[in-house]
Amino acid sequence: MKIAVVGTGYVGLVTGTCFAETGNQVYCIDIDERKINSLKNGVITIYEPGLEVLFKKNLEFGSLKFTTDLKEGIQDAQIIFLALPTPPGEDGSADLKYILKVASDLGPLLHQYTVIIDKSTVPVGTADKVHAAIAPNAKVEFDVVSNPEFLREGVAVDDFMKPDRVVIGTSSEKAKHLMEKLYAPLVRQGNPVIFMDERSAEMTKYAANSFLAMKITFMNEVANLCERVGADVDKVRIGIGSDSRIGKRFLFAGIGYGGSCFPKDVQALHHTAVQNGYDFRILNSVMAVNEDQKTKLMPSISNYFGNNLKGKTIAIWGLAFKPYTDDIREAPSLYNIDALLAAGASVRAYDPEGMNNVKEILGDKIYYGKDKYEVLDGADALLIVTEWPEFRTPDMDYLSKKLSNKVIFDGRNLYEPEIMEEYGFTYYSIGRKTIVAK
């Protein structure tokens, strides 16, 4: 099939590359000339494990192409994906200006029956708005379909190629037939393709992400209570995660969620509720708790240094909002860095993939290390923000020698408190007992 993907961000590039991998002819379109030129030259613009191999393979084969020309990109396309940004506005609503602008541009360019697919995460009712934007200038039949993505950064290629489910919102039998054909190679093992109306599909994406954000936040609340009553949140997690009705995933306590999806989608669903006169109280709590959780360890850091961080140097391990990505959107690291700098501390940070993106925001306000050990030079404490695998089993004896003070503030509970006690560290984590070096 001939497919066009408008937008070459995270969702667009994964979508285009993976559909090219399943035998389709894909044209990816973006107005950013620099990005398109990089992609044409084989330089991938995001970090996502496994994506670059497929990208280069299909680029060389000619099944994946890039252009800044919308007319060129959609020529002969049977399916057009809209994978454009929907940034949150000041009120939390999703900004649809990019999607609706492209939709209005598409109308006069269509010359055969085409399915236009909202792949971006969009509010309920967006398919109707996209249809209304295209229709005035369209001279051929078309359908607008809602097909939300459920990609986890770090495993997006696997998620796309082996989806748990595919959700498709359409009231058109013609569009349904084309979508079944498109996704057939990805669901050969029997994972469901779930058809529903457009509005239900749009709601499904927001409801799914908001529920997962709520699950994370609930566990962080449990962790905060565990600290007060002397319980261990890791043991509680195992105890409740073994219940099949609850499940094991998204129960790890930490310093809050971030990224491109959860914060934005929770805000957008909350805004939809407000618009429709409904007080979505759970979402209010989820947002408030997560905001506080991001800097949960800051009071402990401040107290450890006698409430005076001026002149102190804090090493940070991890900048991306989660491992296996370079995405720093709403990353807890940024909130902690701001708080540390505001308190007069200096910061030495290391992340395997996220440093360039942070540097674009913070410039030379902090030091960017060559590796996880180098940032410990001259550091008075270590703060762990992202659970990259390389942080899980460091040389503790070497850590002891590098740090000016044997103290670690662990925002992701990477280490066992008992082991840290054996090594003589003062160790703060989330929802577990604090270890104070003797």
Order of alpha helices (4+ residues) and beta strands (2+ residues): beta-alpha-beta-alpha-alpha-beta-alpha-beta-alpha-beta-alpha-beta-alpha-beta-alpha-beta-alpha-alpha-alpha-alpha-alpha-beta-alpha-beta-alpha-beta-beta-alpha-beta-alpha-beta
